[in-house]
Amino acid sequence: MRKLYNRILQIAGNVITVEADGVAYGELAEVRSGRGTSLAQVIRLDQRRVSLQVFAGSRGIATDSEVRFLGHPMRVSASDDLLGRIFSGNGSPRDQGPALQDNLIPIGGPSVNPANRIVPRHMIRTGIPMIDVFNSLVESQKLPIFSVAGEPYNALLARIAMQAEVDLIVLGGMGLKYDDYLFFRNTLDEHGALSRSVMFIHTASDPIVECLLVPDLSLAVAEHFAINGKRVLVLLTDMTNFCDAQKEIAITMEQIPSNRGYPGDLYSQLAARYEKAVDFETAGSITILAVTTMPGDDVTHPVPDNTGYITEGQFYLVGGRIEPFGSLSRLKQQVNADTRADHRALMDTMIRLYAEYREALEKQSMGFRMSAWDEKLLRYGGLFEARMMDLSVNIPLEGALDLGWKTLAECFEPGEVGLKSDLVAEFWPKSA
Amino acid sequence: MSDKAQPQGKVVGVNGNMVSVAFATSVIQNEVAYVLSGGARLKSEVIRVRGGEADLQVFESTDGIAIGDVVEFSGQLLSVELGPGLLTQVFDGLQNPLPNLAKEAGYFLKRGLYLYPLDRERRWAWTPTAEAGAARRAGEALGTVPEGPFQHRIMVPFGWAGTWEVTWLAPAGELTIADTVARLRQGDDERAVTMVQTWPVKVPVTCYHTKLLPREPLVTQQRIIDTFFPVAKGGTFCTPGPFGAGKTVLQHALSQYSQVDVVIVAACGERAGEVVEILREFPHLEDPRTGRSLIDRTIIICNTSSMPVAAREASIYTSVTLAEYYRQMGLHCLLLADSTSRWAQALREMSGRLEEIPGEEAFPAYLESLVAGFYERAGLVELHDRGQGSITIGGAVSPAGGNFEEPVTQATLKVVGSFLGLSRDRANARRYPAIHPLESWSKYHSLVDEAQVTRARRLLRQGHEVSQMMKVVGEEGTPTSDFVIYLKSEFLDAVYLQQNTFDRVDGASSDERQRHVFAKVVAVLDGAFTFPDKAAARSCFQKLRQHFIDWNYAAWGSDEFRSREEAIDRLVAEAVTAA
């Protein structure tokens, strides 16, 4: 039987301090107060003084509230029973289902030995042409979606969750509006994707400490399934809330802030999560897509900046569309040579012509006379935006490539687009 | 670890990866200690002593450490093993061999598992080079074993002061690193030498005669570096740049194409995926200088971003110590550290835990002296045997927000000899390598004629001014003479500064080739062209540009190379006469 402590020496922010013996760093405890029972985690040991971060916050905790140490770190149940379930940031059920106790595994485990990593090799099809054709998502990739408040990033994530060709979706929500949570739940449910999903949801009104646990819970579960051969896609939204929670906790703990109030280890904290993305040579894989809202649309803000140094490319979501120029999948060249012979060439050509369209558009807006070529570009650009940049579609890669050829054929002569003759002979639509 | 009872202490506090330990006897600053927790021995280093308490940074996760856990002090500073077998290896920041760890522990890194860096079983073909009775000092050779492309010298351990008399040498034969290869005597002190020695990583190795001024260019085969912003053997350079500017691709190109004997890649706090490319590709790439696999001259120190942060701090020192070891054999080493910003951040994290008064952006006040101390371990040296060896250090810097006015970039710029600033604008325009030709600088000597470089650089600046002007007054408002300057600078950029790293021919441009091609490029830049109108000028330079780019893709000395050169000569002659 573990000993009970009921003399709390200090309550500051979400951190309480008790005197106790035999406590290990990182261990969990239960704190019982008039407001109910909350979990808490040991974040500092100093002689007999033990500082604990209370998940539910310290409001309502009395100096004589009971603290009972559990003798183990934060764990999550990892089994097939998780599928279709929704949990909160402290791991307890958010749906009507039972709490799970089978096969408890610790969260935030060690990192993968770099010597065991392999060069990424499999593409994940999402049915969204801007991703599949122009910035292919690759198994084991970690990609942020840089965006600003108001953009439909959650709708995009939900669509990817429904359409992506993976075995399993783990959705980690941090600081979500309750509406967004319901949106995710209902959308996945309606499309029958809930049964292959696990959700860990922290809403904006939940205690801030629980926000910090969401990525670790999601990734620990993802790791469990990946080791058992599943290809897992982890969707995280919004990582900026996670970083802000880090900031809040660090300031309460009187840590010296490094940049705009964020703690100095922000990079390491983010990397520890993102680097969980991996392709196991003889098992499954983890791929991470994470929404990162940019405060003030500023990519040099510490959160997107540190993220960009860690991730393998980024998607910019601007005006409801994935921006074709800033967006980049650093791993796409590992996979897009083997999809179809025309993939790379068509991708380059369409983007180049779209860039020319943008120039023509600029010329037009400045009142210059449009040449015949400019007129063609304007027509092309309009079709490109309508057909290729629409995010609410589900077109297989081959279909999207064919659509690309169709678009070119409708706007240009074969000789005008600068594609190699053998590709034109093979793929140019015969009667456009 | 010896059987002798080691001094012990007990854990009295845990804060992140810092552990406070109460001790009774004595401790040494920066000595290695092991925290015994949950059946594991967690390696750590003493970083501060106050009264009867020592603060340790633990090189592992501290989860599960409890008050009262026993700590063993080793009496040794954080050290690495030096001996044959380092090349081709992949180590973590503490010199654990990662492939062997993978064999022992599987997919994940296991806490508290430390393996010998060097193979104890492997036999090496030992040949003594000294004779019994000879006098030898620390760092002087006793014999050699073949390792990879060269003879690996077995030397008097670096820490042995004074002159030693060789009393016995093992005859030539197949020996393991643990076998005694020699006995040395100094007065009454007689000691055995094996092929392996240890050295504390934070102490520079200084067993050489003198340090020399770096003069000879290190040929990286990257045109913009060798011609415009050269690096000398024994010099230092840095490559700061925002994310997406191509730092890592540039580092890969340097590790692949640089003409040196040994390359040490320190992947310090960056993506693990980037190391994987080196790991999987290098064994299949040929080093044209030796005809062997590229991995044979390479050591990888890999402490990626998700690995423990204290070991990240150590990894920088581990890699430079290995470089010093090979320099001592009269070899030229290149150390590429990617990225030194992550190392500085590791220092910042520790400094924060120690509650030190922070400097700018919360980096510790001693950041500058540590950065300087690291780069100062580079250098060209004359060894006791009059041979020369060198370490060239190239550090990538990842400035927050891509802004070079931050402490790590600024501290680095003070101490390096060459600054290769990567620019987001150039990367966005797909002008690779994205080294900014106007902002970068170098204090070393170019391998081509410097007068030509000065002229080319002046032209780049003028071309930039014209292009700025054109943004305001438009192409119509620009005089044709200015427009030609602009075209010339764009031509120089396209055919010489830009280089396709992924092409086997264009990716590596030898010093000979650079001299030859640059002379021809400068001839175009110096050419007096007068064109009837801008369209004619543009089309002429477009043609020149296409010819030069095709020429870049032709192998040096091939028939294609010669025929393309002749075509270029004709074209240039035509253009100048037409003008």
Interface residues (C-beta under 8 A of the other chain):
Chain A: D21 G22 V23 A24 Y25 G26 E27 R44 L45 D46 Q47 R48 P73 G109 P110 S111 V112 N113 P114 A115 N116 R117 I118 V119 P120 S140 I227 Q255 I256 P257 S258 N259 P263 G264 D265 Y267 S268 A271 A272 Y274 E275 K276 F280 T300 H301 P302 D305 N306 G308 Y309 I310 E312 F325 L328 L331
Chain B: V11 V12 G13 V14 N15 S20 S37 S61 T62 D63 G64 I65 A66 I67 G68 V90 L98 P99 L101 A102 A105 G106 Y107 F108 L109 K110 R111 P242 F243 G244 A267 G269 E270 R271 A272 G273 V275 V276 E277 L279 R280 C302 T304 S305 S306 M307 V309 R342 Q345 R348 E349 G352 E355 P358 E361 A362 F363 S398 A400 G401 G402 N403 N428
